[in-house]
Amino acid sequence: MAEESYREFMCKLVNPGCDFSIRAKTDDEVIEHARMHQEIAHGVKDISPDLEKKIKANIRPVSSDGHQF
Ligand SMILES: [Zn+2]
């Protein structure tokens, strides 16, 4: 069976000190979760286009065992 790959975003890349990371199958899902996390954990209700760009730029692929490509 082929290794599954995921998209991962680590919140500390936009919020230094935050240990939260998001892993999902698609970039869209990652961004959706990241949006919710920004609101719940960081009080950011509306993600600015700039922040969304930053999140997108920091999404990276990982395999299902957490190994980085
Ligand atoms: Zn965070």
PDB file of the backbone (N, CA, C, O) and the ligand in Angstrom, with CONECT records:
HET     ZN  A 101       1
ATOM      1  N   MET A   1       0.829  -1.206   0.000  1.00  0.00           N
ATOM      2  CA  MET A   1       0.000   0.000   0.000  1.00  0.00           C
ATOM      3  C   MET A   1       0.863   1.255   0.000  1.00  0.00           C
ATOM      4  O   MET A   1       1.816   1.379   0.769  1.00  0.00           O
ATOM      5  N   ALA A   2       0.516   2.146  -0.850  1.00  0.00           N
ATOM      6  CA  ALA A   2       1.304   3.381  -0.956  1.00  0.00           C
ATOM      7  C   ALA A   2       1.117   4.240   0.287  1.00  0.00           C
ATOM      8  O   ALA A   2       0.053   4.251   0.905  1.00  0.00           O
ATOM      9  N   GLU A   3       2.155   4.941   0.628  1.00  0.00           N
ATOM     10  CA  GLU A   3       2.056   5.857   1.759  1.00  0.00           C
ATOM     11  C   GLU A   3       1.114   6.996   1.405  1.00  0.00           C
ATOM     12  O   GLU A   3       1.170   7.563   0.314  1.00  0.00           O
ATOM     13  N   GLU A   4       0.255   7.310   2.353  1.00  0.00           N
ATOM     14  CA  GLU A   4      -0.624   8.442   2.124  1.00  0.00           C
ATOM     15  C   GLU A   4       0.121   9.725   2.437  1.00  0.00           C
ATOM     16  O   GLU A   4       0.941   9.777   3.354  1.00  0.00           O
ATOM     17  N   SER A   5      -0.171  10.743   1.675  1.00  0.00           N
ATOM     18  CA  SER A   5       0.461  12.010   1.991  1.00  0.00           C
ATOM     19  C   SER A   5      -0.585  13.016   2.450  1.00  0.00           C
ATOM     20  O   SER A   5      -1.748  12.974   2.048  1.00  0.00           O
ATOM     21  N   TYR A   6      -0.133  13.906   3.293  1.00  0.00           N
ATOM     22  CA  TYR A   6      -0.997  14.916   3.874  1.00  0.00           C
ATOM     23  C   TYR A   6      -0.386  16.275   3.658  1.00  0.00           C
ATOM     24  O   TYR A   6       0.786  16.411   3.307  1.00  0.00           O
ATOM     25  N   ARG A   7      -1.210  17.276   3.877  1.00  0.00           N
ATOM     26  CA  ARG A   7      -0.743  18.643   3.865  1.00  0.00           C
ATOM     27  C   ARG A   7      -0.713  19.104   5.317  1.00  0.00           C
ATOM     28  O   ARG A   7      -1.651  18.851   6.073  1.00  0.00           O
ATOM     29  N   GLU A   8       0.342  19.767   5.696  1.00  0.00           N
ATOM     30  CA  GLU A   8       0.470  20.184   7.092  1.00  0.00           C
ATOM     31  C   GLU A   8       0.803  21.656   7.199  1.00  0.00           C
ATOM     32  O   GLU A   8       1.557  22.212   6.401  1.00  0.00           O
ATOM     33  N   PHE A   9       0.214  22.271   8.217  1.00  0.00           N
ATOM     34  CA  PHE A   9       0.527  23.666   8.511  1.00  0.00           C
ATOM     35  C   PHE A   9       0.817  23.783   9.997  1.00  0.00           C
ATOM     36  O   PHE A   9       0.034  23.319  10.826  1.00  0.00           O
ATOM     37  N   MET A  10       1.923  24.394  10.330  1.00  0.00           N
ATOM     38  CA  MET A  10       2.266  24.607  11.727  1.00  0.00           C
ATOM     39  C   MET A  10       2.017  26.060  12.089  1.00  0.00           C
ATOM     40  O   MET A  10       2.588  26.979  11.501  1.00  0.00           O
ATOM     41  N   CYS A  11       1.143  26.239  13.080  1.00  0.00           N
ATOM     42  CA  CYS A  11       0.694  27.591  13.427  1.00  0.00           C
ATOM     43  C   CYS A  11       1.840  28.497  13.861  1.00  0.00           C
ATOM     44  O   CYS A  11       1.786  29.712  13.668  1.00  0.00           O
ATOM     45  N   LYS A  12       2.882  27.899  14.450  1.00  0.00           N
ATOM     46  CA  LYS A  12       3.978  28.740  14.947  1.00  0.00           C
ATOM     47  C   LYS A  12       4.643  29.552  13.833  1.00  0.00           C
ATOM     48  O   LYS A  12       5.340  30.530  14.101  1.00  0.00           O
ATOM     49  N   LEU A  13       4.423  29.140  12.586  1.00  0.00           N
ATOM     50  CA  LEU A  13       5.011  29.878  11.477  1.00  0.00           C
ATOM     51  C   LEU A  13       4.352  31.248  11.285  1.00  0.00           C
ATOM     52  O   LEU A  13       4.956  32.165  10.728  1.00  0.00           O
ATOM     53  N   VAL A  14       3.102  31.374  11.755  1.00  0.00           N
ATOM     54  CA  VAL A  14       2.474  32.701  11.728  1.00  0.00           C
ATOM     55  C   VAL A  14       2.218  33.247  13.127  1.00  0.00           C
ATOM     56  O   VAL A  14       2.052  34.453  13.312  1.00  0.00           O
ATOM     57  N   ASN A  15       2.188  32.341  14.117  1.00  0.00           N
ATOM     58  CA  ASN A  15       2.030  32.744  15.513  1.00  0.00           C
ATOM     59  C   ASN A  15       3.134  32.110  16.343  1.00  0.00           C
ATOM     60  O   ASN A  15       2.942  31.042  16.925  1.00  0.00           O
ATOM     61  N   PRO A  16       4.282  32.759  16.400  1.00  0.00           N
ATOM     62  CA  PRO A  16       5.412  32.164  17.124  1.00  0.00           C
ATOM     63  C   PRO A  16       5.014  31.769  18.541  1.00  0.00           C
ATOM     64  O   PRO A  16       4.367  32.536  19.254  1.00  0.00           O
ATOM     65  N   GLY A  17       5.408  30.566  18.938  1.00  0.00           N
ATOM     66  CA  GLY A  17       5.097  30.113  20.283  1.00  0.00           C
ATOM     67  C   GLY A  17       3.892  29.189  20.329  1.00  0.00           C
ATOM     68  O   GLY A  17       3.687  28.492  21.323  1.00  0.00           O
ATOM     69  N   CYS A  18       3.093  29.171  19.271  1.00  0.00           N
ATOM     70  CA  CYS A  18       1.923  28.286  19.235  1.00  0.00           C
ATOM     71  C   CYS A  18       2.363  26.911  18.739  1.00  0.00           C
ATOM     72  O   CYS A  18       3.029  26.795  17.710  1.00  0.00           O
ATOM     73  N   ASP A  19       1.979  25.863  19.490  1.00  0.00           N
ATOM     74  CA  ASP A  19       2.393  24.500  19.143  1.00  0.00           C
ATOM     75  C   ASP A  19       1.406  23.782  18.236  1.00  0.00           C
ATOM     76  O   ASP A  19       1.612  22.622  17.881  1.00  0.00           O
ATOM     77  N   PHE A  20       0.336  24.471  17.862  1.00  0.00           N
ATOM     78  CA  PHE A  20      -0.722  23.817  17.103  1.00  0.00           C
ATOM     79  C   PHE A  20      -0.289  23.522  15.678  1.00  0.00           C
ATOM     80  O   PHE A  20       0.292  24.373  15.004  1.00  0.00           O
ATOM     81  N   SER A  21      -0.579  22.303  15.226  1.00  0.00           N
ATOM     82  CA  SER A  21      -0.355  22.015  13.812  1.00  0.00           C
ATOM     83  C   SER A  21      -1.585  21.331  13.245  1.00  0.00           C
ATOM     84  O   SER A  21      -2.301  20.620  13.950  1.00  0.00           O
ATOM     85  N   ILE A  22      -1.815  21.554  11.982  1.00  0.00           N
ATOM     86  CA  ILE A  22      -3.004  21.059  11.309  1.00  0.00           C
ATOM     87  C   ILE A  22      -2.553  20.135  10.197  1.00  0.00           C
ATOM     88  O   ILE A  22      -1.644  20.453   9.430  1.00  0.00           O
ATOM     89  N   ARG A  23      -3.204  18.984  10.121  1.00  0.00           N
ATOM     90  CA  ARG A  23      -2.877  18.068   9.033  1.00  0.00           C
ATOM     91  C   ARG A  23      -4.175  17.645   8.353  1.00  0.00           C
ATOM     92  O   ARG A  23      -5.118  17.226   9.025  1.00  0.00           O
ATOM     93  N   ALA A  24      -4.229  17.748   7.044  1.00  0.00           N
ATOM     94  CA  ALA A  24      -5.429  17.350   6.306  1.00  0.00           C
ATOM     95  C   ALA A  24      -5.029  16.857   4.927  1.00  0.00           C
ATOM     96  O   ALA A  24      -3.868  16.935   4.526  1.00  0.00           O
ATOM     97  N   LYS A  25      -6.020  16.350   4.217  1.00  0.00           N
ATOM     98  CA  LYS A  25      -5.728  15.777   2.905  1.00  0.00           C
ATOM     99  C   LYS A  25      -5.504  16.834   1.832  1.00  0.00           C
ATOM    100  O   LYS A  25      -4.736  16.627   0.892  1.00  0.00           O
ATOM    101  N   THR A  26      -6.174  17.954   1.982  1.00  0.00           N
ATOM    102  CA  THR A  26      -6.074  18.986   0.954  1.00  0.00           C
ATOM    103  C   THR A  26      -5.729  20.345   1.571  1.00  0.00           C
ATOM    104  O   THR A  26      -5.967  20.584   2.755  1.00  0.00           O
ATOM    105  N   ASP A  27      -5.173  21.212   0.756  1.00  0.00           N
ATOM    106  CA  ASP A  27      -4.849  22.569   1.207  1.00  0.00           C
ATOM    107  C   ASP A  27      -6.094  23.284   1.711  1.00  0.00           C
ATOM    108  O   ASP A  27      -6.055  23.979   2.726  1.00  0.00           O
ATOM    109  N   ASP A  28      -7.203  23.106   0.992  1.00  0.00           N
ATOM    110  CA  ASP A  28      -8.440  23.784   1.379  1.00  0.00           C
ATOM    111  C   ASP A  28      -8.869  23.409   2.789  1.00  0.00           C
ATOM    112  O   ASP A  28      -9.290  24.260   3.573  1.00  0.00           O
ATOM    113  N   GLU A  29      -8.755  22.102   3.103  1.00  0.00           N
ATOM    114  CA  GLU A  29      -9.119  21.644   4.449  1.00  0.00           C
ATOM    115  C   GLU A  29      -8.183  22.240   5.492  1.00  0.00           C
ATOM    116  O   GLU A  29      -8.613  22.665   6.565  1.00  0.00           O
ATOM    117  N   VAL A  30      -6.910  22.263   5.161  1.00  0.00           N
ATOM    118  CA  VAL A  30      -5.928  22.825   6.099  1.00  0.00           C
ATOM    119  C   VAL A  30      -6.270  24.288   6.384  1.00  0.00           C
ATOM    120  O   VAL A  30      -6.265  24.728   7.533  1.00  0.00           O
ATOM    121  N   ILE A  31      -6.567  25.030   5.317  1.00  0.00           N
ATOM    122  CA  ILE A  31      -6.885  26.447   5.490  1.00  0.00           C
ATOM    123  C   ILE A  31      -8.158  26.624   6.307  1.00  0.00           C
ATOM    124  O   ILE A  31      -8.251  27.527   7.139  1.00  0.00           O
ATOM    125  N   GLU A  32      -9.143  25.754   6.063  1.00  0.00           N
ATOM    126  CA  GLU A  32     -10.391  25.805   6.818  1.00  0.00           C
ATOM    127  C   GLU A  32     -10.125  25.605   8.312  1.00  0.00           C
ATOM    128  O   GLU A  32     -10.630  26.357   9.146  1.00  0.00           O
ATOM    129  N   HIS A  33      -9.328  24.587   8.642  1.00  0.00           N
ATOM    130  CA  HIS A  33      -8.991  24.318  10.043  1.00  0.00           C
ATOM    131  C   HIS A  33      -8.152  25.450  10.618  1.00  0.00           C
ATOM    132  O   HIS A  33      -8.334  25.854  11.767  1.00  0.00           O
ATOM    133  N   ALA A  34      -7.237  25.951   9.808  1.00  0.00           N
ATOM    134  CA  ALA A  34      -6.374  27.034  10.269  1.00  0.00           C
ATOM    135  C   ALA A  34      -7.214  28.265  10.615  1.00  0.00           C
ATOM    136  O   ALA A  34      -6.965  28.938  11.615  1.00  0.00           O
ATOM    137  N   ARG A  35      -8.198  28.545   9.785  1.00  0.00           N
ATOM    138  CA  ARG A  35      -9.131  29.650  10.001  1.00  0.00           C
ATOM    139  C   ARG A  35      -9.818  29.519  11.358  1.00  0.00           C
ATOM    140  O   ARG A  35      -9.860  30.468  12.142  1.00  0.00           O
ATOM    141  N   MET A  36     -10.359  28.323  11.623  1.00  0.00           N
ATOM    142  CA  MET A  36     -11.050  28.075  12.890  1.00  0.00           C
ATOM    143  C   MET A  36     -10.093  28.232  14.057  1.00  0.00           C
ATOM    144  O   MET A  36     -10.437  28.814  15.085  1.00  0.00           O
ATOM    145  N   HIS A  37      -8.896  27.710  13.886  1.00  0.00           N
ATOM    146  CA  HIS A  37      -7.907  27.789  14.955  1.00  0.00           C
ATOM    147  C   HIS A  37      -7.517  29.236  15.244  1.00  0.00           C
ATOM    148  O   HIS A  37      -7.379  29.624  16.404  1.00  0.00           O
ATOM    149  N   GLN A  38      -7.340  30.029  14.199  1.00  0.00           N
ATOM    150  CA  GLN A  38      -6.989  31.441  14.398  1.00  0.00           C
ATOM    151  C   GLN A  38      -8.061  32.143  15.217  1.00  0.00           C
ATOM    152  O   GLN A  38      -7.768  32.969  16.081  1.00  0.00           O
ATOM    153  N   GLU A  39      -9.315  31.794  14.926  1.00  0.00           N
ATOM    154  CA  GLU A  39     -10.421  32.444  15.623  1.00  0.00           C
ATOM    155  C   GLU A  39     -10.491  31.997  17.078  1.00  0.00           C
ATOM    156  O   GLU A  39     -10.607  32.816  17.989  1.00  0.00           O
ATOM    157  N   ILE A  40     -10.417  30.659  17.284  1.00  0.00           N
ATOM    158  CA  ILE A  40     -10.591  30.110  18.630  1.00  0.00           C
ATOM    159  C   ILE A  40      -9.382  30.414  19.509  1.00  0.00           C
ATOM    160  O   ILE A  40      -9.531  30.842  20.654  1.00  0.00           O
ATOM    161  N   ALA A  41      -8.190  30.192  18.971  1.00  0.00           N
ATOM    162  CA  ALA A  41      -6.987  30.276  19.790  1.00  0.00           C
ATOM    163  C   ALA A  41      -6.363  31.664  19.793  1.00  0.00           C
ATOM    164  O   ALA A  41      -5.713  32.053  20.763  1.00  0.00           O
ATOM    165  N   HIS A  42      -6.556  32.402  18.723  1.00  0.00           N
ATOM    166  CA  HIS A  42      -5.849  33.679  18.620  1.00  0.00           C
ATOM    167  C   HIS A  42      -6.783  34.872  18.487  1.00  0.00           C
ATOM    168  O   HIS A  42      -6.327  36.006  18.343  1.00  0.00           O
ATOM    169  N   GLY A  43      -8.105  34.619  18.535  1.00  0.00           N
ATOM    170  CA  GLY A  43      -9.071  35.707  18.499  1.00  0.00           C
ATOM    171  C   GLY A  43      -9.117  36.456  17.181  1.00  0.00           C
ATOM    172  O   GLY A  43      -9.561  37.603  17.125  1.00  0.00           O
ATOM    173  N   VAL A  44      -8.656  35.802  16.112  1.00  0.00           N
ATOM    174  CA  VAL A  44      -8.695  36.433  14.796  1.00  0.00           C
ATOM    175  C   VAL A  44      -9.971  35.982  14.082  1.00  0.00           C
ATOM    176  O   VAL A  44     -10.062  34.856  13.595  1.00  0.00           O
ATOM    177  N   LYS A  45     -10.951  36.884  14.032  1.00  0.00           N
ATOM    178  CA  LYS A  45     -12.252  36.493  13.473  1.00  0.00           C
ATOM    179  C   LYS A  45     -12.203  36.369  11.960  1.00  0.00           C
ATOM    180  O   LYS A  45     -12.694  35.396  11.387  1.00  0.00           O
ATOM    181  N   ASP A  46     -11.618  37.346  11.336  1.00  0.00           N
ATOM    182  CA  ASP A  46     -11.546  37.316   9.881  1.00  0.00           C
ATOM    183  C   ASP A  46     -10.091  37.308   9.458  1.00  0.00           C
ATOM    184  O   ASP A  46      -9.338  38.247   9.717  1.00  0.00           O
ATOM    185  N   ILE A  47      -9.722  36.239   8.810  1.00  0.00           N
ATOM    186  CA  ILE A  47      -8.352  36.125   8.341  1.00  0.00           C
ATOM    187  C   ILE A  47      -8.140  37.105   7.193  1.00  0.00           C
ATOM    188  O   ILE A  47      -8.909  37.121   6.231  1.00  0.00           O
ATOM    189  N   SER A  48      -7.117  37.904   7.296  1.00  0.00           N
ATOM    190  CA  SER A  48      -6.812  38.849   6.221  1.00  0.00           C
ATOM    191  C   SER A  48      -6.231  38.091   5.034  1.00  0.00           C
ATOM    192  O   SER A  48      -5.660  37.012   5.197  1.00  0.00           O
ATOM    193  N   PRO A  49      -6.380  38.660   3.839  1.00  0.00           N
ATOM    194  CA  PRO A  49      -5.800  38.005   2.656  1.00  0.00           C
ATOM    195  C   PRO A  49      -4.306  37.758   2.850  1.00  0.00           C
ATOM    196  O   PRO A  49      -3.748  36.776   2.361  1.00  0.00           O
ATOM    197  N   ASP A  50      -3.684  38.670   3.572  1.00  0.00           N
ATOM    198  CA  ASP A  50      -2.255  38.546   3.839  1.00  0.00           C
ATOM    199  C   ASP A  50      -1.949  37.325   4.700  1.00  0.00           C
ATOM    200  O   ASP A  50      -1.010  36.576   4.429  1.00  0.00           O
ATOM    201  N   LEU A  51      -2.763  37.136   5.747  1.00  0.00           N
ATOM    202  CA  LEU A  51      -2.555  35.985   6.632  1.00  0.00           C
ATOM    203  C   LEU A  51      -2.867  34.683   5.888  1.00  0.00           C
ATOM    204  O   LEU A  51      -2.166  33.684   6.045  1.00  0.00           O
ATOM    205  N   GLU A  52      -3.925  34.710   5.080  1.00  0.00           N
ATOM    206  CA  GLU A  52      -4.258  33.512   4.320  1.00  0.00           C
ATOM    207  C   GLU A  52      -3.125  33.148   3.368  1.00  0.00           C
ATOM    208  O   GLU A  52      -2.803  31.975   3.185  1.00  0.00           O
ATOM    209  N   LYS A  53      -2.530  34.167   2.769  1.00  0.00           N
ATOM    210  CA  LYS A  53      -1.390  33.952   1.874  1.00  0.00           C
ATOM    211  C   LYS A  53      -0.225  33.319   2.629  1.00  0.00           C
ATOM    212  O   LYS A  53       0.450  32.416   2.135  1.00  0.00           O
ATOM    213  N   LYS A  54      -0.013  33.825   3.845  1.00  0.00           N
ATOM    214  CA  LYS A  54       1.067  33.308   4.696  1.00  0.00           C
ATOM    215  C   LYS A  54       0.817  31.843   5.040  1.00  0.00           C
ATOM    216  O   LYS A  54       1.727  31.016   4.997  1.00  0.00           O
ATOM    217  N   ILE A  55      -0.444  31.536   5.385  1.00  0.00           N
ATOM    218  CA  ILE A  55      -0.791  30.155   5.725  1.00  0.00           C
ATOM    219  C   ILE A  55      -0.546  29.254   4.520  1.00  0.00           C
ATOM    220  O   ILE A  55       0.092  28.207   4.633  1.00  0.00           O
ATOM    221  N   LYS A  56      -1.061  29.675   3.363  1.00  0.00           N
ATOM    222  CA  LYS A  56      -0.876  28.883   2.143  1.00  0.00           C
ATOM    223  C   LYS A  56       0.592  28.638   1.845  1.00  0.00           C
ATOM    224  O   LYS A  56       0.992  27.538   1.461  1.00  0.00           O
ATOM    225  N   ALA A  57       1.387  29.682   2.029  1.00  0.00           N
ATOM    226  CA  ALA A  57       2.812  29.584   1.712  1.00  0.00           C
ATOM    227  C   ALA A  57       3.531  28.619   2.646  1.00  0.00           C
ATOM    228  O   ALA A  57       4.593  28.096   2.309  1.00  0.00           O
ATOM    229  N   ASN A  58       2.945  28.383   3.833  1.00  0.00           N
ATOM    230  CA  ASN A  58       3.614  27.547   4.826  1.00  0.00           C
ATOM    231  C   ASN A  58       3.063  26.129   4.913  1.00  0.00           C
ATOM    232  O   ASN A  58       3.505  25.341   5.749  1.00  0.00           O
ATOM    233  N   ILE A  59       2.104  25.804   4.057  1.00  0.00           N
ATOM    234  CA  ILE A  59       1.605  24.427   4.018  1.00  0.00           C
ATOM    235  C   ILE A  59       2.652  23.562   3.321  1.00  0.00           C
ATOM    236  O   ILE A  59       3.188  23.921   2.273  1.00  0.00           O
ATOM    237  N   ARG A  60       2.925  22.418   3.932  1.00  0.00           N
ATOM    238  CA  ARG A  60       3.928  21.545   3.304  1.00  0.00           C
ATOM    239  C   ARG A  60       3.431  20.104   3.317  1.00  0.00           C
ATOM    240  O   ARG A  60       2.595  19.737   4.143  1.00  0.00           O
ATOM    241  N   PRO A  61       3.939  19.301   2.414  1.00  0.00           N
ATOM    242  CA  PRO A  61       3.513  17.905   2.367  1.00  0.00           C
ATOM    243  C   PRO A  61       4.228  17.056   3.402  1.00  0.00           C
ATOM    244  O   PRO A  61       5.423  17.225   3.643  1.00  0.00           O
ATOM    245  N   VAL A  62       3.482  16.137   4.014  1.00  0.00           N
ATOM    246  CA  VAL A  62       4.078  15.147   4.914  1.00  0.00           C
ATOM    247  C   VAL A  62       3.450  13.792   4.589  1.00  0.00           C
ATOM    248  O   VAL A  62       2.336  13.730   4.069  1.00  0.00           O
ATOM    249  N   SER A  63       4.159  12.721   4.893  1.00  0.00           N
ATOM    250  CA  SER A  63       3.572  11.403   4.706  1.00  0.00           C
ATOM    251  C   SER A  63       2.804  11.025   5.960  1.00  0.00           C
ATOM    252  O   SER A  63       2.906  11.712   6.976  1.00  0.00           O
ATOM    253  N   SER A  64       2.035   9.941   5.903  1.00  0.00           N
ATOM    254  CA  SER A  64       1.145   9.595   7.009  1.00  0.00           C
ATOM    255  C   SER A  64       1.902   9.283   8.300  1.00  0.00           C
ATOM    256  O   SER A  64       1.329   9.387   9.384  1.00  0.00           O
ATOM    257  N   ASP A  65       3.164   8.907   8.205  1.00  0.00           N
ATOM    258  CA  ASP A  65       3.904   8.636   9.440  1.00  0.00           C
ATOM    259  C   ASP A  65       4.601   9.879   9.974  1.00  0.00           C
ATOM    260  O   ASP A  65       5.386   9.799  10.919  1.00  0.00           O
ATOM    261  N   GLY A  66       4.317  11.019   9.373  1.00  0.00           N
ATOM    262  CA  GLY A  66       4.864  12.271   9.874  1.00  0.00           C
ATOM    263  C   GLY A  66       6.220  12.609   9.276  1.00  0.00           C
ATOM    264  O   GLY A  66       6.803  13.648   9.586  1.00  0.00           O
ATOM    265  N   HIS A  67       6.707  11.750   8.440  1.00  0.00           N
ATOM    266  CA  HIS A  67       7.995  11.993   7.804  1.00  0.00           C
ATOM    267  C   HIS A  67       7.888  13.133   6.790  1.00  0.00           C
ATOM    268  O   HIS A  67       6.948  13.175   5.996  1.00  0.00           O
ATOM    269  N   GLN A  68       8.838  14.040   6.818  1.00  0.00           N
ATOM    270  CA  GLN A  68       8.805  15.137   5.859  1.00  0.00           C
ATOM    271  C   GLN A  68       9.456  14.722   4.547  1.00  0.00           C
ATOM    272  O   GLN A  68      10.487  14.049   4.529  1.00  0.00           O
ATOM    273  N   PHE A  69       8.842  15.130   3.473  1.00  0.00           N
ATOM    274  CA  PHE A  69       9.430  14.844   2.166  1.00  0.00           C
ATOM    275  C   PHE A  69      10.666  15.709   1.959  1.00  0.00           C
ATOM    276  O   PHE A  69      11.312  15.622   0.915  1.00  0.00           O
TER     277      PHE A  69
HETATM  278 ZN    ZN A 101      -2.073  28.829  16.889  1.00  0.00          ZN2+
END
